[in-house]
Amino acid sequence: MNRISSDKMEFSPTIDIKMLREAGVDLSSRYTILPGFCDVHVHFREPGFSYKETIASGSRAAAHGGYTAVCTMPNLSPVSDSPENLALQQEIIDRDACIHVYPYAAITVGQKGEELTDMEAMSGSCISFSDDGHGVQSDEMMRQAMIRAKSLGKIITAHCEVNSLLRGGYIHDGEYATQHGHRGICSESEWGQIARDLKLAAETGCAYHVCHISTKESVDIIRKAKSEGVDVTCETAPHYLLLDDSMLEEDGRWKMNPPIRSAADREALLEGINDGTIDCIATDHAPHSAEEKSRGLEKSAFGIVGIETAFPLLYTYLVLPGIITMQQLEQLLVYNPRKRFGIPLGNDYSVWNLEAEWNITPEIDFLSKGRATPFDGWRVSGVNVLTVCDGKPVYRWQ
């Protein structure tokens, strides 16, 4: 049995041989033990939208994908914008989660961008502050949020989007949009707000993390800020690394925010992975009902699922061709996100048959309630046979 390890964080799992055998692991060399993955950007939809996903179904899906820690975004009902609302979510987590689930708290009340939340009151109950799904439009409001987060030792995690630049768009403002008569979302709607926030982060000294970057300009701006000593990290997602807008189809499973960008943007993101500008790969796992994703590109809800396929896709299409190394992938999925957000690894790991191949078939394979993925039908290598969290099995391959 192979064990992949890193010198960046202690990974010394206690391996229960009996448990491995009960899970069907024959201890041959074709199995590889990987440390528990950490996704700092997921939507488990509960409370408020349990028809899309629940803490129970989302955490089971995460365990299927080899994840043992996730951070859940606050765009719920009620929004996680008060100690009472955070407590409601935490009660469900404590009852139903099979892995470690760390909730975000909102930056503004109701995520409306009009009034800051009581960040001090929520600081001890959240992993970070974010208005994910909405960019904070007011410069002064973001400045004050950063000042308060800095005083609390917390990270501001930002969905960057300039509302005035959206103009009703719903896919990338590129060739596909032009050729098919769709309204596009320009790249500046993302990178313009990142540039603003990085100036504020430099001014306030706040720790700042950028969600789901998708454009080449975003990579360049963050790279420059890092070189200047700004305390910034960022994430991208598998779909931005493996897809571009030339591959789009007239189907809601191709609609997410930010949108899949151009081939040049994808190449820039890969460069950012390789030079260390991009710190983490997060899935932005965002399940919706089948009906909500059945309305085509224009009218379907934004968001796709991805936590069950992230590792096999990245391993198959980035590691095996030699675009990145397995050690790099571990840094992006395990060590960097845990280090940035202070999430311990513990006795968390998954056991993979990396030689096994399968076709992604959401209706058959997924434990998530969500089924919408642009990777439907893709052939991948890597089957997870066991996930262990805190030394206990939380997923077994059947």
N, C-alpha and C positions, 0 to 999 in steps of 0.2 A: 504494500500500500504506500502510495506517495503522499508526502505532506509538503505543501507549499508554505514557505515561511518568509517573514520579512524582518529586517533589523530595525524597522521604524517603530514597532510596538510589540510588546510581549505577547506571543501566541504560543501557549503551552497547554493545549486542551487535555483534560483527563479523559482518555478514551476508554469507554466501557465496551469491552470485547463481546460480552454476552448480548448487549443491546444491539451491537452491529450485526451479530449473527442472526438475532431475531428479526432484524430489518432486511435480511437477505443478503447482507454484505459478506462475501466469502473471503475477505482479507487478501485477495490477490492483488497484484501490482496494477491492475487496470482501474482501481479506485483511487481517487485523489481526495484528500481532506483539505478543505478550504475554510478559513476563518469566516465567522458569521458576517454577512454583508450588512451594510447600514445605508438606508435610504433617507435622506434628510428632506424629502419632498414628496409626500403622498396625500391623497384625499380618501379617507375611509368613510366619509359622508354621514357619520353618526355622532351626535344626534341631528335629526331633522330630515335626512334624506335616505332612510334605511332601505328604500326600494332600489336605490342605486348600489349601495354597499353598506356593510356594517363593520363594526370593529372586529367581530368574530370572523366574518367572511374575508375581510381585508387582511387580517393577521394570518389566517390560514393560507391565503394566496401568497403572502410574503414569505412564509415558511417554505412553501412549495418552491419558491424562487431562490431559496438559500439565504434569505434575510432574517436576521434575528433582532434587528432594531430599526425602527422607522420613526419619522417625525411627521405628525399629522397637521395639516393646514387648518386655519380657523374659520374658513368660509362655510359655516354650519348654520343650523337653526335650532337654538339661538347661536349667534356668532360668539366665538370665544373671546369676548371683550370685557369680561368681569370675573372676579373670583368665583361668583356663584355659577356662571356658565362654564368656566373651566372645571369646577368641581363636578358638574353634571357629566361632562365628558369623561373625567377621570374615573367616576363611578362605573361607567360602562367599560372603560379600559380595564380596570381592576377586576371586573367580573368576567369579561369575555375574551380578552386578548391572550393569545398563546405565545406571543413574543413581547419584547420590550417596545412600548409605544409611548412616545414623548410628544405632548401637544404643544403647538405654537399658541401664542396669544396675539390678538389683533393689535396693530399700532393705533388705529383710530376706532372710535365707537361705531359699531355696525359696519365697519370697513367703508364708511362713507366719506372719509377724508376731511371731515369737518371739525372734529374734536378728538384730542388725544385720549386714549384710555388711561385708567389708573395703573400705569405700568409698575409702580412701586408695589401695589397690592397684589399684582399677579406674578411678580418676578420669581418668587420661590416655587411657582407651580407650572412654569412653562420652560421650554427649551430655548426659546428665542421669541422675538416679536416680528410679525409679518402681516401685511394686508394682502397676502397672495390672492391673485385674481384681479387686483386693482393696484395701479400705481398711485403713490401719494403725490397728488398734483401740486400742492403748495410747498414751495421751497422752505418757507419759515416753519411749517409744520414738521417737515422732515428734519430740519435742523434741530428743533426742540426735541423730537423723538430721539435723535442721535445723542443729544446731550444727556437726556434722561437714561437712555440705555447704557451709555458710557459710565454713568454714576452707579449703575446697578451691576456692572460687569456682564452685560448681556449683548448679544449680537442683534443688529438689525438685518433682517433677511428680506430682500426687496424683490418684488415683482415689478419690473420697470416697464412703464408704458405711459406715453404721453397721449392723453385722451384726444386732444385737439388734432392729432395726426392720424387717428384711426380712420376717420371718414367712412364709417360703415363697412370696412374691409373685413374679410374673414379667411383669406389665404394670402400667401406672400405676393407682394406687388411685383411680379416677375412675368416671364414669358407665358407661362401657363394661364395666368389670370388674364393677360391681354388676349391671348388666342381663343379663350373660351368665354370671354365676356363676364368675368368675375371681378368683384371689387377687391382690391389688394390692400394689404397692411404694409406700409413702408418700413424699411429697416430703421429709420431714424426714430420711429416711435419707441423702439427699444433702446438703442444706443444713446439717444439724446438724454433720456432720464438717467442712464448709468453715468454719463459724463457729469451731470448735475450732482448726483449723489456722491460721486467720488470726490468732488470738490468739497462737499459738506463733510465727508468722512475725514478728509485731510485736515479740515478746519477744526473739527470737534474731537478727533482722535478716537472716534467710535469704531468698534469692530463691525465690519460690513460684509455681508454675503449676498451675491447676486444670484437670483433664481434663473434657471433654464435659459442661458444665453444661446442665441441662435444666429447672430450675424458676425461677419468678419470685422466690422467696426467695433463691436463689443469686445472682441478678443484683443484688438489693438489698444483700445482705451484702457482695459484692465491690465494688460501687460505693462503699459507705460506707468500706470498708477503704482503697480507693484515695485517697479524699478525706482520709484520716487519714495518708497517707504510707507505708502498708505496700507493700513491694516485691512486688506480686502482679499476675499476668496470668492470663488464662483463655481457654478455647476453647469453642466449641459446634460442632455438626455440622449439615450440610444438612438431615437428617431432622427435627431439632428445630425448625428454622426454617420448614419447609414443610409439616409434618404435625402433627396433633393426634389425641388418642385417639378422637375421634368418627369418624375415618376407618379405624380398625382393622378388620382382617378375621381370620377364623379360619385363619390361615396362618402358618407359621414365619418367613416373610420379613418379618413385622411385629414380630418379637421381638428386642430388643436391650437392653443394660444400660448406662446408665439407659434406662428405657422412654420411648416417645413420651408426652408429657404432655398437659395440657389446652390448650384454645384460649387461655386467659388466660396460661398459661406461655409459649406460643409468641409471643404479643404482647409479653410482657415481654422475651423474648430479642431480638426485633427492635428494641425500644427500646434494649436494651443494645448492640446493634450500632451503632445510630445515634448514641448519646451517647458511644461509646468505652469503655464498661465492658468489653465483650467485645473481645478483641484479635485473636483468630485464629478461623478456621474450619478445623477438622481433620475428616477423614472417619471416624476410628475404623474404617477398612477392616478387617473381621474375617471372612474367608471360612471357610466350613465345607463339608463334603461335602453332596451333595444329600440323602442319607439322614438326616444330622443335622438338616437343616432341613425335613424332611417330616413331623414329628411333631406339628404344630399348635402353638398358642400355649403350652400348658402344658409340653410335653415336648421341643420343639425346643431346640437349642443357642442361647445368646445370641449375637447378632452378625449384621451384614449387610455386604455389600460396598458401596463407594461412590466409590472413587478415580477410576473412569473416567467417572462422571456428575456429579461435584460441580460443575465449572465450568458445563457446559451448564444444569444445573438452576438454579443460583444466578443465572446470567445471564438465563435465560428468566423466572424467577418472582420475582426481586427487582430486577434491574437494568432490564429492559425495562418493567415497570409503574411504575418510578420510586420504588420503596421504598428502594433505596440506589443510589448512583452506581457507575459502572464503577471510578472511582478508589478508592472505599471498598472495593470487592470486591478490588482489587489489594492494598490494604493488608492485608486479612484473609487473603489466600491467598499473598502473596509477601513483603511487606516486614516486617510485624509479626512473623511467626514467625521469619524469618531474623534479624531484629535481636535478638529475645529470646534465641534459642539460639545466636547467633554463627555462623550458617551463611552463607557468602558466596554471592553471586549468580553472579558470573563471566559467562562467555559462554553463558548458558542462556536459551532462549526457546522459544516454540511459535508456530505460525502457524495462524490460525483463519479459517474462513469463517463469520462470525457470522450470515449470512443463511440458511445452509442449515439445514433442519429435518429431524428424524428421530424415529422412535419408539424408545424404549429397549427393546431386545429382547436380554436377557442371553445367550441361547443363540447368537445370531448375532454380537452386537457385542463381547462381553467377551473380553479376553485373560487376565483373572484366572481361576483355577480355580473361584472362588466365583461363584454365580449368584443368590443370594438378595438381593433388593432390593425394598422397598415401592414403588419407582418403575417397576417393570416395566409397560411400555405407555404411560408418560407421553411426551408430545410435547415436544421441546425444540429450541431453536435453538442452533447452534454446532457445527461439525465441525472437529476438529483435523486438519490435513493434514500437520503436521511438528512434531516435538519435537527440539530440539538441546540437548545437554548437553556442556559443555566444548568447544563448537564442532563437535561431531560429531553426525550424525543418529542418534537412538536410537528414533525411531518415524516411519514414513511411512504415510500413509493409502493404502489399496489400493482 
